[in-house]
Amino acid sequence: MDTDRYIVDGQHRLEGQVWVHGAKNAALPILAASLLCDGCEIENCPDLSDIRAAENILRHLGCRTAWDEDSNGQKVLSVIPAPAAVWDIPDALMQQMRSSIVFLGAIVARCGRAKLSYPGGCELGPRPIDLHLSSLKKLGVQILEEGNELVCSVPHKLHGAKITLPFPSVGATENIMIAATLAEGETVICNAAREPEIVDLAGFLNACGARIRLCSDGTIAICGVPKLHGCRYRVIPDRIVTVTYLCCCMTATGEVTVRGAQPQHLGAVLPVLEEMGAQLHTDGNDIHLRCKAPLRAANTISTMPYPGFPTDALAPVMAVACYAQGSTIFVENIFQDRFKQAWQLCRMGADIHAEGRVAVVRGPQQLHGTKVQCTDLRGGAALVVAALGAQGRTEIEQIHHILRGYEKLDQTLRTLGAAIVRK
């Protein structure tokens, strides 16, 4: 049972600078793809519970892993694969994170077969993996569903194919890319996901000897190669963590510089924060934000696949909207159940009406501290954002959700002047 919680005393102005750690959603598919290379060292790898879950899967599959630090004090995770012998993932390991399905393409490419159960993770409504399975079938994988298990085999060899995705699914794109890297011939993915994490996965695979070309029209072309060698590769900074830090400064007010970010990955988010009252300045990989009350409501925020507004940024920005003058409309187009944090924010005094895929936030409200519970990763981050601007003390329970995607969030915020502790 998860008993850890954050205790937040609100309305402490934030000031200073913070560094952004590596992107969880980039590191996870890279770790899965590491099964296919001779060994790799992943720089800027965030030390998160989801990363540890992926590390446990790698060890189960026979890999050796080790953590180290580079000269700048940033973490490096080394992975040394063993000969391909283990090709199953037990249900207990699959249930530790939702993105564990990304190991499927790597295992079938490595072993010619795979057996695993459906993944776990945050409950954000259905995340069907039918696009993963139908795409892998086109590459030559036979898949049987036996209860809650997927039993996969490659009777011959993986072969290239043209795959058109009806929706630019990030996970399906990643699984296809990884499996097609060692397939015979060329694989072309039409309507592929374009997220920065996809570009990073292609960068890692190419650094290992793959032949992947990303086209401006959203097409990805992969020419299969016989084998991959090892490499040392640096993971991109986490764009959603960057947004979260900026949102924290907006509710608490203050002046913060987020360092080591990539502002070009936030082209759909930064203008929204400016519309809501933030003064922003970017300088290379630094984002400087100054904010003071009162905040202003944004008009309508609709989540879309990249380069649109990211679904993972919705919850932290919703917490900011609670403090803004006017009404902000949020439209969620990716997941069906992205508004669970709304009910917890309402416990703090927010005025939010959510129905289906639309939520209306009316402000400004002066939120007050109370006891709330994290319902998922980004919803938990939203509660921290809200608590920093609230009157009094907020107790945030079930923070294991937050630990999946934020490394030492409480310690980082304390360096900026926040009154937050983990107990």
Salt bridges, closest charged atoms under 4 A:
ASP2 OD2 - HIS400 ND1 2.79
ASP4 OD2 - ARG422 NH2 2.75
ASP9 OD1 - ARG393 NE 2.89
GLU15 OE1 - ARG13 NH1 2.97
GLU41 OE1 - ARG232 NH1 2.74
GLU43 OE2 - ARG232 NE 2.35
GLU43 OE1 - ARG234 NH1 3.82
ASP47 OD1 - ARG52 NE 2.81
ASP50 OD2 - LYS24 NZ 3.27
ASP50 OD2 - ARG404 NH2 2.94
GLU55 OE1 - ARG52 NH1 3.42
GLU55 OE2 - ARG59 NH2 3.10
ASP88 OD1 - HIS60 NE2 3.63
GLU149 OE1 - LYS115 NZ 3.72
GLU184 OE2 - LYS157 NZ 3.40
GLU197 OE2 - ARG239 NE 2.92
GLU255 OE2 - HIS288 NE2 2.92
GLU255 OE2 - ARG290 NH2 3.08
ASP286 OD2 - ARG259 NE 3.34
ASP312 OD1 - ARG338 NH2 2.53
ASP312 OD2 - ARG378 NE 3.84
ASP337 OD2 - LYS340 NZ 3.82
GLU355 OE1 - HIS353 NE2 3.76
GLU395 OE1 - ARG5 NE 3.45
GLU397 OE2 - LYS371 NZ 3.87
GLU407 OE2 - LYS75 NZ 3.18
ASP410 OD2 - ARG414 NH1 3.47
